């Protein structure tokens, strides 16, 4: 199935690739990539001769029905590995365990140090837990990978892809054997992750943002909510102003009617008084 899907992707999108010679012909290696699109996990395996395993949430493999079975078959076919995100530490620990198992089998393991897709095309700070811990626990080399223009193929929120030619750059392997046995030192984990992110930045040409993509997404959600709340408050204020204006107009109309009635009454009294004076004149 990988051959079929990979061949179809290469035929339809013609992805260009640089640095294939950096991928070892055999043995374990970690492919650490930036993350621009849902399709990243499909294009990278499509250009490699070896199988590369990424992790995916277990729900993709357990959904019932015909659609669920087809989805599960598709993800298995492109080398996705189900990870149970339940438990106290969630997907992080599950991803680490899965990555170590893949590498111990002498295979390629792919992951995204940013932890989630970039919300705006920029490169965000790598999370130190998964990548560095797997690399130091296994001693596997880390290959920095840059996905190019995949966000144009399938922009966030879009289901139907566009026929845009994406690219992939694979950097030279990074050796972190000097830190072997230090996978529980948070300063070492941070240093390893930052070194990998720096190489990805050089390969991708992306602007680097020294904050987590998840934090930026929260800011964007909060900003969107604040904007929506402001628009709602503005509409409410406008509605109150319009209501007040209508009430003021109605009140002015009532006062005018009352004034006109008073004037009519006064005029009637003047006319009756004049008639009375005329009738009293001998």
C-alpha positions as CSV (number, residue, x, y, z in Angstrom):
1,X,0.0,0.0,0.0
2,X,2.9,2.4,0.7
3,X,4.1,1.8,-2.9
4,X,0.7,2.6,-4.2
5,X,0.2,5.7,-2.1
6,X,3.7,7.0,-2.5
7,X,3.7,6.5,-6.2
8,X,0.3,8.3,-6.5
9,X,1.6,11.2,-4.5
10,X,4.8,11.5,-6.5
11,X,2.9,11.3,-9.8
12,X,0.3,13.9,-8.8
13,X,2.4,16.4,-6.9
14,X,6.0,15.7,-8.2
15,X,7.7,16.6,-4.9
16,X,11.4,17.6,-5.2
17,X,13.8,16.4,-2.7
18,X,17.4,17.2,-1.7
19,X,19.7,15.3,0.6
20,X,18.4,11.7,0.0
21,X,22.0,10.6,0.3
22,X,21.9,11.5,4.0
23,X,19.3,8.9,4.8
24,X,21.2,5.7,5.8
25,X,20.5,2.6,3.7
26,X,20.0,0.6,6.8
27,X,19.9,0.9,10.6
28,X,18.0,3.2,12.9
29,X,17.7,7.0,12.3
30,X,15.4,9.8,13.5
31,X,13.8,12.1,10.9
32,X,13.0,15.4,12.8
33,X,10.9,17.6,10.6
34,X,9.2,20.9,10.7
35,X,5.4,20.6,10.5
36,X,3.4,22.7,8.1
37,X,0.6,20.5,6.9
38,X,-1.3,17.3,7.7
39,X,0.2,15.9,4.5
40,X,3.8,16.1,5.8
41,X,3.6,12.6,7.1
42,X,2.7,11.3,3.6
43,X,5.1,13.3,1.4
44,X,8.2,12.4,3.4
45,X,7.7,8.6,3.3
46,X,6.7,8.9,-0.4
47,X,10.2,10.1,-1.4
48,X,12.1,7.5,0.7
49,X,13.0,4.0,-0.3
50,X,12.9,2.9,3.3
51,X,9.8,2.7,5.5
52,X,9.5,5.6,8.0
53,X,7.1,5.4,10.9
54,X,5.3,8.4,12.3
55,X,2.9,8.4,15.3
56,X,-0.8,9.1,15.0
57,X,-3.6,9.3,17.5
58,X,-5.2,5.9,18.2
59,X,-8.7,7.2,17.3
60,X,-7.6,7.0,13.6
61,X,-7.3,3.3,14.0
62,X,-10.3,2.5,16.1
63,X,-13.2,4.3,14.5
64,X,-16.0,1.8,13.7
65,X,-17.7,1.3,10.4
66,X,-16.5,1.1,6.8
67,X,-15.1,4.6,6.9
68,X,-13.2,3.8,10.1
69,X,-11.7,0.6,8.6
70,X,-10.6,2.5,5.4
71,X,-9.0,5.2,7.5
72,X,-7.2,2.7,9.7
73,X,-5.9,0.8,6.6
74,X,-4.8,4.1,5.0
75,X,-2.8,5.2,8.0
76,X,-1.2,1.8,8.5
77,X,-0.3,1.8,4.8
78,X,1.6,5.0,5.0
79,X,3.5,3.9,8.1
80,X,1.5,5.6,10.8
81,X,1.7,4.1,14.3
82,X,-1.3,4.4,16.7
83,X,-0.5,5.9,20.0
84,X,-2.9,5.8,23.0
85,X,-3.1,9.4,24.4
86,X,-4.8,8.4,27.6
87,X,-3.0,8.2,30.9
88,X,-1.4,10.7,33.2
89,X,1.3,11.8,30.8
90,X,-0.6,11.3,27.6
91,X,0.8,11.2,24.2
92,X,4.3,12.3,25.1
93,X,5.4,9.2,27.0
94,X,3.5,7.0,24.5
95,X,5.4,8.6,21.6
96,X,8.7,8.1,23.3
97,X,8.1,4.4,24.0
98,X,6.9,3.9,20.4
99,X,9.9,5.7,19.0
100,X,12.4,3.7,21.0
101,X,10.7,0.5,19.8
102,X,10.8,1.5,16.2
103,X,14.5,2.4,16.4
104,X,15.4,-0.7,18.3
105,X,14.1,-2.6,15.3
106,X,16.6,-0.8,13.1
107,X,13.9,1.3,11.4
108,X,13.4,5.0,10.6
109,X,11.3,7.0,13.1
110,X,9.8,10.4,12.1
111,X,8.6,13.1,14.4
112,X,7.8,16.8,14.7
113,X,9.8,18.5,17.5
114,X,7.3,21.5,17.4
115,X,4.6,19.1,18.6
116,X,1.9,20.4,16.4
117,X,1.5,22.1,13.0
118,X,2.7,25.7,12.6
119,X,-0.2,28.1,12.9
120,X,1.3,30.6,10.5
121,X,4.2,29.0,8.5
122,X,6.9,30.1,10.9
123,X,9.2,27.7,12.8
124,X,8.5,27.4,16.5
125,X,10.5,26.2,19.5
126,X,11.0,22.5,19.7
127,X,9.7,20.6,22.7
128,X,12.6,18.9,24.4
129,X,10.9,15.8,25.7
130,X,10.3,13.5,22.8
131,X,13.0,14.1,20.2
132,X,16.0,14.4,22.6
133,X,14.9,11.6,24.9
134,X,14.5,9.1,22.1
135,X,17.8,10.2,20.5
136,X,19.8,9.8,23.7
137,X,18.0,6.6,24.8
138,X,18.8,4.9,21.5
139,X,21.9,6.6,20.2
140,X,20.3,6.9,16.8
141,X,21.4,9.8,14.6
142,X,19.0,12.6,14.0
143,X,18.4,13.9,10.5
144,X,16.9,17.4,10.3
145,X,14.2,17.7,7.7
146,X,12.6,20.7,6.1
147,X,9.2,20.4,4.4
148,X,8.7,23.2,1.9
149,X,5.3,24.5,0.7
150,X,3.3,21.6,2.0
151,X,1.0,24.1,3.7
152,X,0.1,25.4,0.2
153,X,-0.9,21.8,-0.9
154,X,-3.3,21.4,2.0
155,X,-3.9,24.7,4.0
156,X,-5.2,24.2,7.5
157,X,-8.9,23.5,7.5
158,X,-9.0,22.4,3.8
159,X,-9.9,18.9,2.9
160,X,-9.2,18.9,-0.9
161,X,-5.5,19.4,-1.7
162,X,-4.2,21.8,-4.3
163,X,-1.8,20.7,-7.0
164,X,1.2,22.6,-5.7
165,X,4.7,21.1,-6.0
166,X,6.2,20.7,-2.5
167,X,9.8,20.1,-1.6
168,X,11.8,18.3,1.0
169,X,15.3,19.0,2.3
170,X,17.1,16.4,4.4
171,X,20.1,17.5,6.3
172,X,23.2,15.7,7.4
173,X,22.9,13.4,10.4
174,X,23.5,14.9,13.8
175,X,25.4,12.7,16.3
176,X,24.5,13.2,20.0
177,X,26.5,10.3,21.4
178,X,28.4,12.7,23.5
179,X,25.3,13.1,25.7
180,X,24.7,9.3,26.0
181,X,23.1,8.5,29.3
182,X,22.0,12.1,30.0
183,X,18.5,11.8,28.8
184,X,17.1,12.9,32.1
185,X,19.1,16.2,32.2
186,X,16.7,18.9,31.1
187,X,19.5,21.3,30.1
188,X,20.9,18.6,27.8
189,X,17.5,17.8,26.4
190,X,17.0,21.5,25.7
191,X,20.5,21.8,24.0
192,X,19.9,18.8,21.8
193,X,16.5,20.1,20.7
194,X,17.7,23.6,20.0
195,X,20.6,22.3,17.9
196,X,18.2,20.2,15.8
197,X,15.7,23.2,15.4
198,X,18.6,25.4,14.3
199,X,19.5,22.9,11.5
200,X,15.8,22.7,10.5
201,X,15.7,26.5,10.3
202,X,18.7,26.7,8.0
203,X,17.2,24.0,5.7
204,X,13.7,25.5,5.6
205,X,14.5,29.2,5.6
206,X,11.6,29.8,8.0
207,X,11.4,32.6,10.5
208,X,12.1,31.2,14.0
209,X,9.8,32.1,16.9
210,X,11.2,31.4,20.4
211,X,7.9,30.1,21.8
212,X,5.9,26.9,21.5
213,X,3.5,26.6,18.6
214,X,0.8,25.4,21.1
215,X,1.2,28.6,23.0
216,X,0.9,30.7,19.8
217,X,-2.3,28.7,18.9
218,X,-3.7,29.5,22.3
219,X,-2.9,33.2,21.8
220,X,-4.6,33.1,18.4
221,X,-7.7,31.4,19.8
222,X,-7.8,33.9,22.6
223,X,-7.3,36.8,20.2
224,X,-10.0,35.5,17.9
225,X,-12.3,35.1,20.9
226,X,-11.5,38.6,22.2
227,X,-12.2,40.0,18.7
228,X,-15.4,38.1,18.5
229,X,-16.4,39.3,22.0
230,X,-15.5,42.9,21.0
231,X,-17.6,42.6,17.8
232,X,-20.5,41.2,19.9
233,X,-20.1,44.0,22.4
234,X,-19.9,46.6,19.7
235,X,-23.1,45.2,18.1
236,X,-24.8,45.2,21.4
237,X,-23.8,48.8,22.1
238,X,-25.0,49.7,18.6
239,X,-28.3,48.0,19.2
240,X,-28.6,49.8,22.6
241,X,-27.8,53.1,20.9
242,X,-30.3,52.5,18.1
243,X,-32.9,51.5,20.7
244,X,-32.2,54.6,22.7
245,X,-32.5,56.7,19.5
246,X,-35.8,55.1,18.7
247,X,-37.1,55.7,22.2
248,X,-35.9,59.3,22.0
249,X,-37.6,59.8,18.7
250,X,-40.8,58.3,20.0
251,X,-40.6,60.5,23.1
252,X,-40.0,63.6,21.0
253,X,-43.0,62.6,18.8
254,X,-45.2,62.2,22.0
255,X,-44.0,65.6,23.3
256,X,-44.8,67.2,19.9
257,X,-48.2,65.7,19.8
258,X,-48.9,66.9,23.4
259,X,-47.7,70.4,22.5
260,X,-49.9,70.4,19.4
261,X,-52.9,69.3,21.5
262,X,-52.2,72.1,24.0
263,X,-51.9,74.7,21.3
264,X,-55.2,73.4,19.8
265,X,-56.9,73.5,23.1
266,X,-55.6,77.1,23.8
267,X,-56.8,78.2,20.4
268,X,-60.2,76.7,21.0
269,X,-60.4,78.5,24.3
270,X,-59.4,81.8,22.6
271,X,-62.1,81.3,20.0
272,X,-64.8,80.6,22.6
273,X,-63.7,83.6,24.6
274,X,-63.8,85.8,21.5
275,X,-67.3,84.5,20.6
276,X,-68.4,85.1,24.2
277,X,-67.2,88.7,24.0
278,X,-69.1,89.3,20.7
279,X,-72.3,87.8,22.2
280,X,-72.0,90.1,25.3
281,X,-71.6,93.2,23.2
282,X,-74.9,95.2,23.0
